[in-house]
Amino acid sequence: MGMREVVDAVVLGLGPGGEEVSGKLLEAGWSVLGIEKELVGGECPYWGCVPSKMMIRAADSLAEARRVDGLAGSATVTPDWAPVAQRIRAEATDSWDDTVAVDRLIGHGGRLVRGSGRIVGPRVVEVDGVEYEASRALIVATGSSAAIPPIEGLAGTPYWTNREAIATEQVPESLVVLGGGAIGLELAQVFARFGARVTVVEAADRLLVLEEPEASESITRTFTEEGIKVLVGAKAQQAAHDGSQFTVTTTAGEVTGEQLLVATGRRVDLAAFGAGALGVDDTARALPIDERCRVVGVDGVWAVGDVTGKGAFTHMAMYQAELVLADLLGHDRPWASYAASPRVTFTDPEVGAVGLTEVQARAAGISVAVAVSDLSTSARGWLARATGVVKLVADVDRGVLVGGTVVGPSGGEVMSALAVAVAGEVPLVTLRSMIWAYPTFHRAIEDALRELDA
């Protein structure tokens, strides 16, 4: 038997959720040991939401400047990637250095072990031959990684995942994006607005296949207008790189590009951190958890974030971190409800959604009513020359919304009104009788409510 150290809590993975749990337990007087094989803070601040939104903000500013013509005179725009790359390094990532986050953990009295942790027994994690036992709680927050499809010829080529795309100091002349989900579409539009010739390849029959068809149609139309080539129903079969260019063979023909971005989703690898030692099927897609984020059937183990399969979002990891802390520290709060889970795709126009789509609601056996309003026909949409839609999904029997989608300028912000309505189960009669400010984008929600037959 090797060395073993005992602490109150071991946190396996220090992304946003794991970091939050660690800090609050330390404040409560627990002894906490965090294990992280990469950067403390996880995907979000270094390769995900924070730097990508810096890129998106820069790309959106170019698009706004190009809209001056016809509205306020004329403007000439010259894209320059250098300030974007510099800002990502200086302001978002500290050149991918997590010293500040590490110092924050240690400053609160925590300990950090660098390495790949593997669960080897009840509340016991091994790293490089040393075992760490959690006497009170083991929290699993191991996140997810880019899912790379088994495409012939892809392995060994210098393709990008989101990480290489975020870190690039140059915009490629041309770019092929495999995957029409949120990550692929956000980055596709960014690089296109900075001058790259972009082709998006999606195996499904539409972009954003997990969202409403109306959202897919709106984004496809915008991408086409901006010169982004969209191929749907196109499965990638083979990839090759000749030293200067990628060639991807799909069921819809060949596409070429100087660079290839693989954005075909995220995956959780339970076997990699020894989930089988907990008695969990390590080939499953996620750890099974209850409403307190306790791993089902396992004493003293909790899980937060992507590894739980409840949505690969920073806000989900933080929500679950608060649930774990409430359970461990005895705080009084409602336990988990995922009925009003929000999500935003930060394209332009943005796609903000909450709760169930129409397809999901019907599959759940709900008596469904839907309504769609055209954002461009609202007063604010007309004034701004904006396009988009609002779609509502209602439960007729209960008289409440169970889902909603807003596509348009600041769609994620406008969606917040629907998130409150879904989470609070606000009666439709109340929503219809509200005063909706004029002229606003959110007034398009009122337009959809009028059309809702429920």
C-alpha positions as CSV (number, residue, x, y, z in Angstrom):
1,M,0.0,0.0,0.0
2,G,1.4,3.4,-1.0
3,M,1.1,6.7,0.8
4,R,-2.3,8.0,1.7
5,E,-3.3,11.5,2.9
6,V,-6.7,12.2,4.5
7,V,-8.6,15.5,4.2
8,D,-12.2,16.6,4.6
9,A,-12.9,16.9,0.9
10,V,-11.2,16.0,-2.3
11,V,-12.3,17.9,-5.4
12,L,-11.4,16.0,-8.6
13,G,-11.3,18.7,-11.3
14,L,-11.1,22.4,-10.8
15,G,-13.2,23.9,-13.5
16,P,-15.8,26.5,-12.6
17,G,-18.0,24.1,-10.5
18,G,-15.1,22.4,-8.7
19,E,-13.4,25.7,-8.0
20,E,-16.6,27.1,-6.5
21,V,-17.1,24.1,-4.3
22,S,-13.5,24.2,-3.1
23,G,-13.6,27.9,-2.2
24,K,-16.8,27.8,-0.3
25,L,-15.9,24.7,1.6
26,L,-12.6,26.3,2.6
27,E,-14.5,29.4,3.8
28,A,-16.6,27.0,5.9
29,G,-13.4,25.6,7.6
30,W,-13.1,22.3,5.7
31,S,-9.7,21.0,4.7
32,V,-9.8,20.7,0.9
33,L,-7.5,19.2,-1.7
34,G,-8.1,19.9,-5.3
35,I,-6.8,17.8,-8.2
36,E,-6.4,19.3,-11.6
37,K,-4.4,17.9,-14.6
38,E,-4.6,21.1,-16.7
39,L,-5.4,24.7,-15.7
40,V,-7.3,25.7,-12.6
41,G,-10.5,27.3,-13.8
42,G,-11.1,24.8,-16.5
43,E,-12.3,25.2,-20.1
44,C,-14.4,28.3,-19.7
45,P,-11.8,31.0,-18.9
46,Y,-9.0,29.7,-21.1
47,W,-10.5,28.0,-24.2
48,G,-14.3,28.4,-23.9
49,C,-16.9,31.0,-23.1
50,V,-14.7,33.9,-22.0
51,P,-12.1,34.1,-24.8
52,S,-14.7,33.0,-27.5
53,K,-17.0,35.8,-26.5
54,M,-14.1,38.3,-26.8
55,M,-13.7,37.0,-30.4
56,I,-17.5,37.3,-31.0
57,R,-17.6,40.8,-29.6
58,A,-14.9,41.9,-32.0
59,A,-16.6,40.2,-35.0
60,D,-19.9,41.7,-34.1
61,S,-18.3,45.2,-34.0
62,L,-17.1,44.6,-37.6
63,A,-20.6,43.6,-38.6
64,E,-22.1,46.7,-37.0
65,A,-19.7,48.9,-38.8
66,R,-20.6,47.3,-42.1
67,R,-24.3,48.2,-41.3
68,V,-23.6,51.9,-41.3
69,D,-24.2,52.0,-45.1
70,G,-27.9,52.6,-45.6
71,L,-28.5,53.7,-42.0
72,A,-26.0,56.5,-41.2
73,G,-23.7,57.2,-44.1
74,S,-20.8,55.1,-45.2
75,A,-18.0,53.3,-43.6
76,T,-14.9,51.3,-44.6
77,V,-13.9,48.4,-42.3
78,T,-10.4,46.8,-42.3
79,P,-10.4,43.7,-40.0
80,D,-7.3,43.2,-37.9
81,W,-6.9,40.0,-35.8
82,A,-3.9,41.2,-33.8
83,P,-5.9,43.1,-31.1
84,V,-8.2,40.2,-30.7
85,A,-5.4,37.7,-30.1
86,Q,-3.7,40.2,-27.8
87,R,-6.8,40.8,-25.7
88,I,-7.3,37.0,-25.3
89,R,-3.8,36.6,-24.0
90,A,-3.6,39.6,-21.8
91,E,-7.1,39.9,-20.4
92,A,-8.7,36.5,-20.6
93,T,-6.0,33.8,-20.2
94,D,-2.8,35.4,-18.9
95,S,-1.2,33.6,-21.8
96,W,-2.8,30.4,-20.5
97,D,-1.2,30.8,-17.0
98,D,-3.4,29.9,-14.0
99,T,-1.2,31.4,-11.3
100,V,-4.0,33.8,-10.2
101,A,-6.5,31.0,-9.8
102,V,-4.0,28.7,-8.0
103,D,-3.0,31.5,-5.6
104,R,-6.7,32.1,-4.9
105,L,-7.1,28.5,-3.9
106,I,-4.0,28.3,-1.8
107,G,-4.7,31.7,-0.3
108,H,-7.9,30.3,1.2
109,G,-6.0,27.4,2.7
110,G,-6.6,24.8,0.0
111,R,-4.0,22.4,-1.5
112,L,-3.5,21.7,-5.2
113,V,-2.2,18.5,-6.7
114,R,-1.3,18.6,-10.4
115,G,-2.0,15.4,-12.2
116,S,-4.6,13.0,-13.6
117,G,-6.6,11.7,-10.6
118,R,-8.1,8.2,-10.7
119,I,-10.7,7.0,-8.3
120,V,-9.4,3.7,-6.7
121,G,-11.9,3.2,-3.9
122,P,-14.7,4.8,-1.8
123,R,-13.8,8.5,-1.6
124,V,-10.1,7.7,-2.5
125,V,-8.3,9.2,-5.5
126,E,-4.8,8.3,-6.6
127,V,-2.4,10.6,-8.3
128,D,1.1,9.5,-9.3
129,G,1.2,6.7,-6.7
130,V,-0.2,8.8,-3.8
131,E,-3.7,8.2,-2.5
132,Y,-5.9,11.0,-1.2
133,E,-8.9,10.1,0.9
134,A,-11.9,12.3,1.5
135,S,-13.2,11.7,5.0
136,R,-16.4,13.7,4.3
137,A,-16.9,14.3,0.6
138,L,-15.5,13.5,-2.8
139,I,-16.7,15.9,-5.5
140,V,-16.2,14.8,-9.1
141,A,-16.0,17.8,-11.5
142,T,-13.9,16.3,-14.4
143,G,-15.6,18.2,-17.2
144,S,-15.6,17.0,-20.8
145,S,-13.3,17.2,-23.9
146,A,-13.7,17.7,-27.6
147,A,-15.3,14.7,-29.3
148,I,-13.2,13.7,-32.3
149,P,-15.1,11.6,-34.8
150,P,-13.4,8.5,-36.3
151,I,-13.0,10.0,-39.8
152,E,-10.5,8.2,-42.0
153,G,-7.3,10.1,-42.4
154,L,-8.1,12.7,-39.7
155,A,-5.8,11.4,-37.0
156,G,-2.3,12.9,-37.3
157,T,-3.3,16.0,-39.2
158,P,-3.0,19.5,-37.7
159,Y,-6.7,20.0,-37.3
160,W,-8.1,22.5,-34.8
161,T,-10.4,21.9,-31.9
162,N,-11.9,24.9,-30.1
163,R,-8.6,25.3,-28.2
164,E,-6.4,25.8,-31.2
165,A,-9.1,28.2,-32.7
166,I,-9.1,30.3,-29.6
167,A,-5.3,30.4,-29.4
168,T,-4.6,31.2,-33.1
169,E,-2.7,34.4,-33.9
170,Q,-3.8,34.4,-37.5
171,V,-7.0,34.1,-39.4
172,P,-6.8,31.3,-42.0
173,E,-7.5,32.2,-45.6
174,S,-10.1,29.5,-45.6
175,L,-11.7,27.3,-43.0
176,V,-13.8,24.1,-43.0
177,V,-15.9,23.6,-39.9
178,L,-17.1,20.1,-39.0
179,G,-20.2,20.5,-36.9
180,G,-23.1,22.8,-37.0
181,G,-23.7,23.1,-33.2
182,A,-23.1,26.2,-31.0
183,I,-19.3,26.1,-30.9
184,G,-18.8,25.4,-34.6
185,L,-21.3,28.1,-35.6
186,E,-19.9,30.8,-33.3
187,L,-16.4,30.3,-34.5
188,A,-17.4,30.0,-38.1
189,Q,-19.0,33.4,-38.1
190,V,-16.1,35.0,-36.2
191,F,-13.5,33.8,-38.7
192,A,-15.8,34.6,-41.7
193,R,-16.3,38.2,-40.5
194,F,-12.5,38.5,-40.2
195,G,-12.1,37.5,-43.8
196,A,-11.8,33.7,-44.0
197,R,-13.7,31.8,-46.6
198,V,-15.8,29.4,-44.4
199,T,-17.6,26.2,-45.1
200,V,-19.8,24.6,-42.4
201,V,-20.3,20.8,-42.8
202,E,-23.1,19.2,-40.7
203,A,-24.2,15.6,-40.9
204,A,-27.7,16.3,-39.7
205,D,-30.3,17.8,-41.9
206,R,-30.1,21.2,-40.4
207,L,-27.8,23.4,-38.2
208,L,-28.4,23.6,-34.5
209,V,-30.3,20.3,-34.6
210,L,-31.0,20.3,-30.9
211,E,-32.8,23.7,-31.1
212,E,-36.0,24.7,-32.9
213,P,-36.2,24.4,-36.7
214,E,-37.1,28.1,-36.9
215,A,-33.7,28.9,-35.2
216,S,-31.9,26.7,-37.7
217,E,-33.6,28.4,-40.6
218,S,-32.8,31.9,-39.3
219,I,-29.1,31.1,-38.8
220,T,-28.7,29.3,-42.1
221,R,-30.2,32.3,-43.9
222,T,-27.9,34.7,-42.1
223,F,-24.8,32.6,-42.8
224,T,-25.7,32.3,-46.4
225,E,-26.2,36.1,-46.7
226,E,-22.8,36.6,-45.1
227,G,-21.1,34.3,-47.6
228,I,-20.6,31.3,-45.3
229,K,-21.2,28.1,-47.2
230,V,-23.5,25.7,-45.4
231,L,-23.7,22.0,-46.2
232,V,-26.3,20.0,-44.2
233,G,-27.0,16.3,-44.5
234,A,-23.3,16.0,-45.4
235,K,-21.4,13.3,-43.4
236,A,-17.6,13.6,-43.4
237,Q,-16.1,10.4,-44.7
238,Q,-12.4,11.1,-45.1
239,A,-9.9,13.9,-44.4
240,A,-6.5,14.6,-45.8
241,H,-3.8,17.3,-45.3
242,D,-1.1,17.9,-48.0
243,G,1.0,20.2,-45.9
244,S,-0.9,23.4,-46.8
245,Q,-4.5,22.5,-47.3
246,F,-7.2,20.2,-45.9
247,T,-9.5,18.2,-48.1
248,V,-12.6,16.7,-46.6
249,T,-14.6,14.2,-48.5
250,T,-18.3,14.3,-47.5
251,T,-21.5,12.6,-48.8
252,A,-22.2,15.9,-50.5
253,G,-18.8,16.2,-52.2
254,E,-15.3,17.5,-51.4
255,V,-14.6,20.7,-49.5
256,T,-11.2,22.3,-49.0
257,G,-9.7,24.8,-46.6
258,E,-6.4,26.0,-45.3
259,Q,-7.6,25.0,-41.8
260,L,-10.0,22.4,-40.4
261,L,-12.0,23.0,-37.2
262,V,-13.5,19.9,-35.6
263,A,-16.5,21.0,-33.5
264,T,-18.6,17.9,-33.4
265,G,-19.5,18.1,-29.7
266,R,-18.1,17.2,-26.3
267,R,-17.6,13.9,-24.6
268,V,-17.3,12.6,-21.0
269,D,-14.9,9.8,-20.4
270,L,-15.9,8.1,-17.1
271,A,-13.3,5.3,-17.5
272,A,-10.5,7.9,-17.6
273,F,-10.9,8.8,-13.9
274,G,-11.9,5.4,-12.6
275,A,-15.7,5.8,-12.3
276,G,-15.9,2.0,-12.3
277,A,-14.4,2.0,-8.8
278,L,-17.7,3.6,-7.6
279,G,-19.7,0.8,-9.0
280,V,-20.8,3.0,-11.9
281,D,-20.9,1.8,-15.5
282,D,-17.8,3.5,-16.9
283,T,-19.1,3.3,-20.5
284,A,-22.1,5.5,-19.7
285,R,-22.4,9.0,-21.1
286,A,-22.5,10.6,-17.6
287,L,-22.5,10.0,-13.9
288,P,-26.1,9.4,-12.6
289,I,-27.0,12.0,-9.9
290,D,-30.0,12.8,-7.7
291,E,-31.6,16.2,-7.0
292,R,-28.7,17.0,-4.6
293,C,-26.0,16.1,-7.1
294,R,-25.1,13.0,-5.1
295,V,-23.9,10.2,-7.3
296,V,-26.7,7.6,-7.2
297,G,-26.0,4.6,-5.1
298,V,-22.6,5.8,-3.9
299,D,-22.1,7.1,-0.4
300,G,-20.2,10.4,0.1
301,V,-19.7,11.2,-3.6
302,W,-21.1,14.2,-5.4
303,A,-20.7,15.4,-9.0
304,V,-21.1,18.7,-10.8
305,G,-20.7,20.1,-14.3
306,D,-20.4,18.3,-17.7
307,V,-19.7,14.9,-16.1
308,T,-23.4,14.8,-14.9
309,G,-24.8,15.1,-18.4
310,K,-27.1,17.9,-17.5
311,G,-25.6,20.4,-20.0
312,A,-22.1,21.4,-20.9
313,F,-22.5,25.0,-19.6
314,T,-20.6,27.0,-17.0
315,H,-23.9,28.2,-15.6
316,M,-25.0,24.6,-15.1
317,A,-21.7,23.7,-13.2
318,M,-22.2,26.7,-11.0
319,Y,-25.9,25.9,-10.3
320,Q,-24.9,22.4,-9.3
321,A,-22.0,23.6,-7.2
322,E,-24.5,25.5,-5.1
323,L,-26.6,22.4,-4.7
324,V,-23.6,20.4,-3.5
325,L,-22.7,23.2,-1.0
326,A,-26.2,23.3,0.3
327,D,-26.2,19.6,0.9
328,L,-22.8,19.5,2.6
329,L,-23.2,22.7,4.7
330,G,-26.8,22.2,5.6
331,H,-28.2,25.3,3.7
332,D,-31.9,25.5,3.1
333,R,-32.7,25.7,-0.6
334,P,-34.9,24.0,-3.3
335,W,-33.2,21.0,-4.8
336,A,-32.4,20.6,-8.5
337,S,-34.9,21.3,-11.2
338,Y,-33.8,21.3,-14.8
339,A,-37.1,22.2,-16.4
340,A,-36.0,25.7,-17.1
341,S,-32.4,25.1,-18.2
342,P,-31.3,28.0,-20.3
343,R,-28.8,28.0,-23.2
344,V,-27.5,30.6,-25.7
345,T,-25.7,30.2,-29.0
346,F,-23.8,33.5,-29.4
347,T,-24.1,33.8,-33.2
348,D,-25.5,37.0,-34.7
349,P,-28.4,36.8,-34.4
350,E,-28.2,35.1,-31.0
351,V,-30.2,32.1,-30.2
352,G,-31.5,32.1,-26.7
353,A,-33.6,29.1,-25.5
354,V,-35.0,27.7,-22.3
355,G,-36.8,24.5,-21.3
356,L,-38.2,22.1,-23.9
357,T,-38.4,22.4,-27.7
358,E,-41.6,21.5,-29.4
359,V,-40.3,18.1,-30.3
360,Q,-39.1,17.4,-26.8
361,A,-42.4,18.5,-25.3
362,R,-44.4,16.3,-27.6
363,A,-42.1,13.3,-26.9
364,A,-42.8,13.9,-23.2
365,G,-46.5,13.4,-23.8
366,I,-47.4,17.0,-23.1
367,S,-50.5,18.5,-24.7
368,V,-48.7,21.1,-26.7
369,A,-49.6,24.4,-28.2
370,V,-47.0,26.5,-30.1
371,A,-46.8,30.0,-31.5
372,V,-44.2,31.9,-33.6
373,S,-43.8,35.6,-34.1
374,D,-41.5,37.3,-36.6
375,L,-39.1,39.6,-34.9
376,S,-38.7,41.7,-38.0
377,T,-42.4,42.7,-37.9
378,S,-42.2,44.0,-34.3
379,A,-41.6,47.8,-34.0
380,R,-38.1,47.4,-32.7
381,G,-37.2,44.8,-35.2
382,W,-38.4,47.0,-38.0
383,L,-36.6,50.0,-36.6
384,A,-33.3,48.0,-36.3
385,R,-33.8,46.2,-39.6
386,A,-33.3,43.0,-37.5
387,T,-34.4,39.5,-38.3
388,G,-35.4,36.6,-36.0
389,V,-38.2,34.8,-34.3
390,V,-39.8,34.2,-31.0
391,K,-41.3,30.7,-30.5
392,L,-43.3,29.6,-27.5
393,V,-44.1,26.1,-26.4
394,A,-47.0,25.7,-24.0
395,D,-48.6,23.0,-21.9
396,V,-52.3,23.4,-22.7
397,D,-53.5,21.3,-19.7
398,R,-51.6,23.4,-17.2
399,G,-51.8,26.7,-19.0
400,V,-48.1,27.5,-18.7
401,L,-45.0,27.8,-20.9
402,V,-42.6,24.8,-20.9
403,G,-40.2,26.2,-23.4
404,G,-39.3,29.2,-25.5
405,T,-36.7,30.4,-28.1
406,V,-35.7,33.9,-29.1
407,V,-33.6,34.4,-32.2
408,G,-32.5,38.0,-32.7
409,P,-30.2,40.8,-31.4
410,S,-29.4,40.0,-27.8
411,G,-31.6,36.9,-28.1
412,G,-30.0,35.4,-24.9
413,E,-31.0,38.5,-22.9
414,V,-34.5,38.7,-24.3
415,M,-34.9,35.0,-23.5
416,S,-34.5,35.7,-19.8
417,A,-38.1,36.8,-19.7
418,L,-39.1,33.4,-20.9
419,A,-36.7,31.7,-18.5
420,V,-38.5,33.4,-15.6
421,A,-41.9,32.4,-17.0
422,V,-40.9,28.7,-17.4
423,A,-39.1,28.5,-14.1
424,G,-41.9,30.2,-12.2
425,E,-44.7,28.4,-14.1
426,V,-46.3,31.8,-14.6
427,P,-49.8,31.3,-15.9
428,L,-50.4,32.2,-19.5
429,V,-53.3,34.5,-18.5
430,T,-50.8,36.5,-16.4
431,L,-48.3,36.7,-19.2
432,R,-51.0,37.9,-21.6
433,S,-52.2,40.6,-19.3
434,M,-48.8,42.0,-18.6
435,I,-47.6,45.4,-19.8
436,W,-44.8,44.9,-22.4
437,A,-42.6,47.9,-23.0
438,Y,-42.7,49.5,-26.4
439,P,-40.7,49.5,-28.6
440,T,-38.6,46.6,-27.4
441,F,-37.4,43.3,-28.9
442,H,-39.1,41.5,-26.0
443,R,-42.5,42.9,-27.1
444,A,-42.3,40.2,-29.8
445,I,-43.0,37.7,-26.9
446,E,-46.4,39.5,-26.5
447,D,-47.1,39.0,-30.2
448,A,-46.4,35.3,-29.9
449,L,-48.7,35.0,-26.8
450,R,-51.6,36.5,-28.8
451,E,-51.2,33.7,-31.4
452,L,-50.8,30.9,-28.8
453,D,-53.9,28.7,-28.8
454,A,-53.8,27.6,-25.2
